[in-house]
Amino acid sequence: MSRAIVYTEFGEPEVLHEIEVPDPQPGAGKVAVRIQAAGVNPIDAKLRAGLRASAPPSVAKPRRLGMDAAGIVTAVGDDVDGYRPGDPVVLSGVNGCYADEVVAAVDKVFARPAAVTAAAGAALGIPVGTAYQCVRSLAIGSGDTLLVHGGSGSVGQAVIQFARLAGADVVATSSERRSDRVAALGATPVVYGPGLVDRVREVAGDGVTAILDCAGTDEALDASFALLEDRTRIATIVRGPDAERLGIRAFSGGAPWPLTEQQLAWRAEAVPVALALMAAGAFDVELGPTLPLSDAAQAHRLVMGGVDGKITLVP
C-alpha cells in the first residue's frame, strides 16, 4: 500500500487528508513512478475549494490532487519504449501526484536530465506549459517588446525566459522587493502602483507590442489599454470571464475558454523544451518551500496566500 492525498468535499485546506491506496500497477502504454517531489499549483487549491467554473456541485468519491511531479520509474507496462525502472523522469498533466507513487500515460512522462533536480522538474508542468503556450500564441519574437504583468510569479518568470529566448525585449511588473529576480531573468523591472503607465513608457523605448496579464488586477488591464491599441495582442491568464467584453484574448483553459488543439500541443511541448534548456543552463525555476506530503493543507495555505518560488511536496 502507498499514500495519497485526497478530498471528499469542497472546502478549506483542512478537507485534504491522507489515505492508503494500493500500489499502482502500470497497464499497457503506462509507467509507474515513485514520486520524489510534487509541484503545488494554484489550480490545485481552486479545485479543492470548488472554485473552477466546471466544478460539479459536490464530490461523489475521493478525489486526488497534483498534476506535476518528478520521480523514478519503478515499472513499465506493455508497449512502452524508452523507459525502464530506475530512470529519473518528470510528469506533467498527471492527476494524483500528491502521492507516494502514481501511474502515468507514457506521453505524460519526460526523461529528466541528470542536471535537473526532482524539485526543479516538479516545478515545471503547469507554469511552463502556460508560459510557453502564451508566448507562442502571441507570436512573440525578435522586434517585439512584451509587457508581462506579474513577472515575478512562476508563470511570469517562465514567460520572461521564453520571450527572451525568442528574441524579444521584455518589461515586467513586480513589487519593488521582487525587482531583482525579474531583472536577473533578463527583463526590465517596473514596480506596479500609481504612475505605472508612465514608468513603462519610460523604459519601453518605442512602446510595447504585446502584453500578457498574469496579475489579474484592474491596474494591469487599465495600463494595458493605455499602452497598446491592438487588443488582439493583449492576453490574460487570470481574467478570462472579462476577456470577450474587453476584446482581449484569454488563455485560461477549461470551460468556457477552452484552448485550441494547437495551444494544447504547445503546452505539452513546453516541458521537454524547458528540460533541455535547464540541462544546458539556459532556463531557471525559482524554488520555494518544500513540505512533507502530509502537510498538503499547509502547502495550499501558502500557495493561496502568496509565497516566493514554487512549493513542492516530498513523500
Order of alpha helices (4+ residues) and beta strands (2+ residues): beta-beta-beta-alpha-beta-beta-beta-beta-beta-alpha-alpha-beta-alpha-beta-alpha-beta-alpha-beta-alpha-beta-alpha-beta-alpha-beta-alpha-beta
